[in-house]
Amino acid sequence: MPPYGQVIVGPPGSGKSTYCSGMNEFLRSIGRHCCIVNMDPANDRLPYDYAIDIRDFVTLEEIMDDENLRLGPNGGLVYALEVIESNIEIFLSKVKSLIDV
């Protein structure tokens, strides 16, 4: 069976983490392998384990302090995705390694 993925997006407080936690629990209960990739550099209190975390590359605090930016969470997310883009090979190798788990 080929790997499948979901991209969950929404405003703060919309239930993304709750959804991911529930979906992870559901998939594991039916015997499916599930890996979560956290792409939110501001989210440091996840109620579940994740396989890859964007905060291994950059955190919102680093963005705000090191770059002297006051972008807030949405601008921070855009900047963090630019960091991922500049490290895309490393990021993709981490994602691809999840398929072999």
C-alpha positions in Angstrom: 0.0 0.0 0.0 1.5 3.4 -0.9 1.9 6.0 1.8 -0.8 8.6 2.2 -0.7 12.0 4.0 -2.9 14.7 5.2 -2.1 18.4 5.5 -4.1 20.1 8.3 -4.3 23.9 8.3 -6.4 26.4 10.1 -6.4 29.4 12.4 -5.2 29.2 16.0 -7.7 27.4 18.2 -9.5 25.7 15.3 -8.8 22.2 16.5 -5.8 21.1 14.4 -4.0 19.5 17.3 -7.1 17.9 18.6 -7.8 16.5 15.1 -4.3 15.2 14.6 -4.3 13.5 18.1 -7.7 11.9 17.3 -6.7 10.8 13.8 -3.4 9.4 15.1 -5.2 7.4 17.8 -7.8 6.1 15.3 -5.2 5.0 12.7 -3.2 3.2 15.3 -6.3 1.5 16.7 -7.0 0.0 13.2 -3.4 -1.1 12.8 -2.1 1.7 10.5 1.3 3.2 10.8 1.0 7.0 11.4 3.7 9.7 11.6 3.0 13.3 12.5 5.1 16.2 11.0 4.7 19.4 13.0 5.1 22.4 10.6 4.1 25.1 13.2 7.2 26.8 14.6 5.1 28.4 17.3 3.6 25.2 18.6 5.7 23.8 21.4 3.0 22.1 23.4 1.7 19.2 21.3 -0.5 16.6 23.0 1.0 13.8 20.9 4.4 12.5 19.7 5.6 13.7 16.3 8.2 12.2 13.9 9.5 15.5 12.5 9.3 18.9 14.0 10.0 22.2 12.1 11.3 23.5 15.3 14.4 21.3 14.8 15.2 23.8 11.9 13.8 27.0 13.4 11.5 28.2 16.2 9.3 31.3 16.3 11.4 32.7 19.1 14.6 32.4 16.9 12.8 34.1 14.1 11.6 36.9 16.2 14.9 37.4 18.1 17.7 36.5 15.5 16.0 38.3 12.6 14.6 41.1 14.7 11.2 40.5 13.2 7.9 41.2 14.7 5.8 39.2 12.3 3.5 37.3 14.8 2.7 33.6 14.3 1.5 33.9 10.6 4.5 35.8 9.4 6.7 33.5 11.5 5.2 30.5 9.7 6.0 32.0 6.3 9.6 32.7 7.4 9.9 29.2 8.8 8.8 27.7 5.5 11.5 29.8 3.8 14.0 28.2 6.2 12.7 24.7 5.3 12.9 25.6 1.6 16.6 26.5 2.0 17.1 23.1 3.8 14.7 21.1 1.6 17.0 18.2 0.9 17.5 17.6 4.6 13.8 18.0 5.3 12.8 15.7 2.5 15.2 13.0 3.5 13.7 13.1 7.0 10.2 12.7 5.5 11.3 9.9 3.1 12.8 8.1 6.1 9.3 7.8 7.6 8.1 5.7 4.7 10.7 3.0 5.5 9.6 2.8 9.2 
